[in-house]
């Protein structure tokens, strides 16, 4: 029995998240269906993180076990020939039998993109939030650092649903890095404006980067929404400190739309790779 580790990129806009759901297109559902076709047996592709509907991934990690003669390069080619164009296996390797993509993950990095230009390219609308209005970006950058460390993030997560479920979830999480950066992106311009050299060739966007071992439901999107509220002047630095104390999600920022969020990478501490035979 082999254990395969897959690194996967996907455009999540047309999927109902990672986790398999009956009658709905999901990333896990598509991967599991193809895996079973390739190995001729029942299996489940287990992911490192359960991304929500509309959320993307640059470096999601998954694993599955199968008794097959296929080697990792053959599996990768076969997956990519059969998967929808919105999902790609960017790397495949055989790992140690005990490796599990979710339980062995040591850290995950997410990014949330906020486009700041006046006119957003229609080709970016699925991958960033457009917010061209005034923001105090310096305050937002200062506030982002407050999320670093070990905290109770109850105020910065969506409800888990049933009251019993709420009680079972530990809201304590450790964030290793929380940073808001500004970066230049190619500008979208009409052909006439480009030809006339009438405008700059670049626009600006804000990117919220957060790295931690695990996150609560909608936590990254709530953190990004809270930073936006700081930039708008609706929340202060002092309010962020208070939110850690009061455990009241209604007082933090909104859960921003899913399209700006992407799982960038997943980290592991063990050398799981098996050398080719």
Secondary structure, 3 states (H helix, E strand, C coil): CEEEEEEEEECHHHCCCCCCECCECCHHHHHHHHHHHHHCCCCCCEECCCCCCCCEEEEEEEEEEECCCCCHHHHHHHHHHHCCCCEEEEEEEEECCCCCCCCCEEEEEEEEEEECCCCCCCCCCCCCEECCCCCCHHHHHHHHHCCCEEEECHHHCCCCCCHHHHHHCCCEEEEEEEEEEEEEEECCCCHHHHHCCCCCCEEEEEEEEEEECCCCCCHHHHHHHHHHHHHHCCCCHHHHHHHHHHCCHHHCCCCCCHHHEEEEEEEECCCCECCCC
